[in-house]
Amino acid sequence: MSIVTLPEVKEHLRYDTDDNDPMLEMYIKAAENAVLNYVTDKFEGDYPDVVKHAVLLMVGMFDTDREPSKDSPITDNYLPAPVRALLYPYRTPTAI
């Protein structure tokens, strides 16, 4: 079950054409995987809106920063701070 749909992403990014659909679908999969790998809670039914928003933020960052750079918000294998802030309530830290 997808967290967000292509039409939701296109509305979020204000895309009116279908020209970028294949790329956006790839971004959606990557963003959803990143989010689901970060959270530890399991969701039954629909995902909370805050989780959907985190995916939309990630897709937007992928779309804006198409090439890796030192100024990219996605660094050091961590999700960007705004995404982590949204998802933190759904993550139980691992104790060592």
C-alpha positions, 0 to 999 in steps of 0.5 A, spaced: 500 500 500 502 506 497 503 512 502 502 517 497 499 517 490 502 520 484 496 525 483 498 527 491 505 528 489 503 532 483 499 537 486 504 538 492 509 540 487 505 543 482 506 539 476 500 540 471 503 535 466 505 528 465 512 529 463 515 527 469 511 522 472 516 516 471 521 520 475 516 522 480 514 515 481 521 513 482 522 518 487 515 516 491 518 509 491 525 512 494 521 516 499 517 511 502 522 506 503 526 511 506 520 513 511 518 506 512 526 504 514 526 510 519 519 509 523 519 503 527 511 503 528 507 498 524 501 502 521 494 498 520 489 501 515 491 508 512 498 512 514 497 518 518 497 525 515 504 526 518 507 520 515 504 522 508 507 529 509 514 526 510 514 522 504 511 529 500 517 533 503 522 527 501 519 527 494 520 535 494 527 534 496 529 529 491 525 533 485 529 539 487 536 536 489 536 532 483 544 531 483 548 530 489 552 536 492 555 538 499 549 543 500 544 537 499 539 537 505 540 529 505 547 528 508 550 522 512 545 517 511 540 521 515 533 523 513 533 531 513 531 534 519 524 536 518 522 529 516 525 526 522 521 531 526 515 529 523 517 522 524 520 522 531 513 520 534 513 513 530 520 511 532 522 507 538 530 508 539 534 502 539 537 501 545 544 498 545 
